[in-house]
Structure formats: C-alpha cells, structure tokens
C-alpha cells in the first residue's frame, strides 16, 4: 500500500503543477474527457496487469483493438446484428484470442513475448485485410445509441467508462487479493515450478489470466471504438500495449511476476493520462508522447530490478 500512496501523491502533485501552469486543466470539459480516457485505459491496463502478475506479457492489445473494432463495425452496420449480440461477440472474440495465447504459452510452452508479438502482427493484418485497409465506423449510431452512450455518456455526471472501470477494478481487486485463484496466480508468477509441485494447475491459472485480459481488452475495445467513432485498421490502437504495460509497472506489477496491485494499476493509468494531458496543455511536442511511455517503462523496470536484487540479498 505504501507504493500506491506514493504514486497517488505523485499524481496529485503532477495534477497541481499542470493546473498551475494551465488552468484549463481543471475545466469541466477537460476533466470529463480525461476521466473518460482513464476509464477505458484503466480497464485494459487491469487485464494486462493480471497477465504480468502471472509472469507473462501481452503485446497484442493494440492489434486486438483494431480487430475488435472492425468486427464490431461490420456486425452493426453491415450484418445488422442486434447491438447486444454484437457487443457480446466482440468481447467473446477478444476472450478467444486471449485463450489462444494462454494455451500456446501454458501448454505448448512458447514464450509469452513471441506468442503475443505474433498476435500483434496477425490481428492487425487481418483487420486491414477485412476492410481493404480502409476506415470503417458507426455513422450516427442509429439503432445502437446505448452502445455509444457507454463511451460518451455519463452517470450522475461521471463518465460511463470511468464508472465501468471502477466496477472492473473492484471485481479484479477481489479476484486477485481475496480469492483462491488470486493466491494461485500470485504463486505461479513468483515461482511456477514451485506452484506446480504444490499441486496448483499452473496451465489453467495462466490460461485464465489471458482469457480475463482478453475480456477486459474486448470491453475497452468497444469503448475506444465508439470514442473515436471510426477505426482505421492500420493505426487504431497503435502502441496501446505500451500504455497498459506502463500503467501496470507504475502501479507495482513486477515484470518478474508474482506481484501486483489493482489499485496501483488504476492510479498508474490515471498518472499516464495526466502526463498525456500535460503534453497537450503545455504545448510540448506530441512526438514526445511515446518517449514519456518509454521512460516510464524503463524507470519501472529499473526500479523492479533494484527492488528484486535487494530482496535476493
């Protein structure tokens, strides 16, 4: 909890500094938009965090967004699917991709980096092929306005993506910290071989982690697709896996596996969005956006290495 408190203090200080430099930071429109993005990014970052806790990694998040967005658009605007069925199918698609990752990693014993890197390449290529490399969208969302409202609507003044993220965070927090599965996931991440000797079905634990990450990626994919209202398969979701990894690492998920906090991941996702907002409001070149992400991941990995070496001594 100490790390989360430090991260929260850093978030508050950074917000105060940004507000002092540009009062527009505290405008209602800016806070609403930032909360909307924190919600969507927080959801898929929690999924990535669960995978990292298991000792794995997911590099296919952004490409999954492109594929889910393309299929969602086709189901709603071309195939005439009922909105609820289309949304469930989009989430099921992402969950199925997560299951494929989990099986290849846990049963075929392939490296998570290789499996999800291949996913990154394949899913975006499929999305581009299906659309002829052209942009697709949802038009005015006639007939499925409630799906659009999940992304652009509010509940008692709070953006719906942020409300959904809070629900996901509570569920994931209970799962990770208060259930048998959560304890097994942490054990597998710390030492998979020892967990196997202790009678834990490590293959099942790892596969479930990737399926859960896929479900959360699917939910966030729907929110982001309607947030942009168009999907360019060649660029939609590009580098979003970096945001997820950075948020998880910032939030206390060890890249060694076996350690993580849902509260920390949420704060990490919020901190990254504040950093992006700072780049925009202070007229810092947007080209430095990814440099910030790279620096965050590097600092987090270095801190993890330092802490891990200290514990070993």
N, C-alpha and C positions, 0 to 999 in steps of 0.2 A: 504493500500500500504506500510505502514511502516514495517509491519511484513515481507512482501515479500522482501523488501530491506535488512532487517537484515538477512533473510535466504540466499539471494543472496551473501551478504558479507561473510557469514559463508561458503558458497560453494566455493567462490574464495580463502578464507584463507586456507581451507582444501585442495584444489587442489594445492595451492602453497607449503604447507607443505609436501604433498605427493611427489610432483615433486622434492623438495629439498632433500628428503630422497632417492628417486629413480628416476633418470632422465628418466627411461623407461616409466614413466607415460605420458610424452609428446611425445612419439614416435607415428608416424603416425598409426601404426597398433593398438596400444592400444587405441588411441583416436577414431579411426574408430569403433572398437569393442564396446567401452563404449557408443558411440553415438547411435549405433545400439540397444543396450540394453535399453538405456534411452528412445529411441523412443517407443519400444514395451511396456516397463513397464509404460511409461507415458500415453499411450493410455488407458490401462485398469485401471490405477490409476484415471484417469479423470472420468471414469464411476463409480468407487467406490466412488469417491468424491461426485458425484451427488446424489448417494443413501444416503450418510452420511448427506448431506445438508438437505435431506428430513426427517431426523431423524431416518433413518434406518441403516442397516449394511448388508454386503454381504460376507458371509463366504464360498460361493460355487465357487469362482473364479478359484481356482486351479483345482478342480474337473471338472469344465466346460472345462478348457483347455484340460484335458485328454480326455473327451468325444468328444469334437470338433475335436481334433487331430486324434482320432481313426476313426471317421466317415469320415474325410477328406481323410485319407489314404485309407480307404476302397472304397470310391467313385472314387478316382483317379486311384488306382492300381488294384482293383478287379472288380468294377462295370463298369468301362470305361466311367464315366460321363465326359462331356465337362468340362474343368477347370473352366470356368466362372460360370457354373451352380453349380459345386461342392463348389466353394468358397461362392457363394450366399446362398447355402443350409446350409453350416456350420455356416454362420452368422445368418441365419434365425433360426437355431436350438438354438443358444445361446440366441437370442432375445425371442424365445418362452419360454425358461426356465426362462428368466427374467420376462416375462409376467405372468407365473405361480406364481412366487414369489410375484409379485405385487398384483395379485388378492387375493392370500391367506392372504397377510398382510393387504391389504386395505379393502377387503370385508368380508373375514372370520375372520378378526381381530386377527389373530395369530401374535405372536411376531416375528419380523424380525430375531432375533437370532435363534429361533427354526426352522423357515422355511428354512433359508439358511444353517443351520447346517445339516438338513436332506438332503438338496441338496448336500452338501459336501460328505455325506456318500453314497447317492444313485447314483449320477452320476459317481463317480469313480468305484463303484461296477459294474455298467452297462458296463462301458468301459472295465473293466477286464473280464467280462463275454463274451462280444462280441469277444474279441481277445483270449480267453482261457488263459488269463493272460500272453500272450506273446507279445514281442515287435513288433511293426509294423513301417513302414517307407515309404519313397518315392523313394528309389533307386537312380537312376541318374536323376530323374525328367524329363525323356524324354516325350515330348508332352505337358508338362506344365511348361516349364522353366521360363515363365514370372511370375508365382506364386512364384517360388523360388527366382527370382530376386527382388521381393518385400521385401524379407527378407535379401538377401545377396547383392543386387545391390546398386548402388549409383546414385545420380542425381547431376551433376556438382561437384562431389567429396564428396557430403553429403550423408550418408547412407539413403536409402529409408525409413526405419522405422522412422528415425528422421524427415524426410520431412513429412511423413504421420501424425506423432504426432503433428507437427506444424499446419497442416491443421485442425486436430481434435480439437486442443486447441483453435484455432481462432473461429471455429464453436461453441464449447462448451462455450467459453467466451461470445460470442454474445448472445447465448441462455440463459445463467444464469444471465447476467448482463444487457441485453438490450431488453429483450422481456417480454411480459405479463406472459408467462409460467414461466420464471425465477423468476419473482417477486412473483408469486404464490407459487413456490417451496420453496423459502426462507420463505415465510409467513407460509406455512404448517410446515416447520421444526421448526420455532420459537414457534408456538402455533397452533396445528392442530384444536383444538376445536374453537378457535377464528377465524381461517381461514374459518371454516365451517359456522359459524354464519355470516361471511362477504359475504357469497354466493359463495365461492370457492368450486369446486368439488374436495375435497381432495382425494377421491378414485382415480379419474382419474390422478391427479397430481402425486401421489405416484406410481401408476402402470406405468405411462410413464417413471418415473425416473428409475425404474427397467428394463424396456424394453431398454432404452438407454444404461444403464450399460451392458445389455446383448449383444447389438450390438457391443459395444466397446470391450467387452471381446472376442466376436467372431473374430473381426478383429485382435486383439492382439494374439488370439489363433492360427490363420493361420500363422502369422509372426513367432511366437515362435516354431510352429511345424516344419516349414521349416528351422529355425535357428538351431534346434537340429538335424533335418533330421531323427529323429526316435522318436517314442512315446512308452514309457514303461508305461502302464496304471496304474501301482501300484505306480509310483513315479513322472510321468510327471506333472509339475505344483504344486508339493507339497509346501505348505506354501506361495504360491504367493499371497493369500489373505492378508497375513500379510504385504507384501511389499506395496500392494495397500492401505491398511488402514494406514500404517505408513507414506506413501507419502502424503496422504490426510490430516492426522493430522498434520504432519510437515508443510504442506502448508497452514494451517489456517482453515481447516474444523473442526468445533466444533462437538465433539461427542454428544453434546446436540441437534444438528441440527440447521438449520436456519442461518448458517454462512459458507462461503467458498469462495475460490478464485481459478480460473483455473490456473492463473499464478503461484500462490503459490504451487499448486499440481505438476505442471511441475518442478518447482525448487526443490520441495521435492523429486520427483522421481530421479532427477539428483543427488541430495545430497546422496541419498541411494546408487546409483550406484558407486559414488566416494568412499563411505565408503567401499563397497564390493571390489572395486579395490584396495583400500588401504590395506585391509586384505590380498589380494593376493600378492601384490608387496612387502609388508614389512614382508612377511613370518609369519604373525600372523596365528595361527591355524584356519583352515576353520571352525572348530567346533564352533567358537565364532561368526560366521556369524549371526545365529539366535538370539544370545544373544544381538547383536547390534540392531536387529529389535525389540526385546522385550524392550530394554532400550529406544529406540526411541518412541515406542507407550506409554510406561509408562510416559516418560517425557512430551510427548504431552498431554496425558490425565490429568496429574497433572497440567500442565500449563492451560489447558482448565478449570479445576475445580477452580483454583485460580482466573482466569480472570472472570469466571462466578460468583463466590462468591463476587468478588469485585464489579461487576455491580449490583448485588442484594442489596448490602449495599448502 
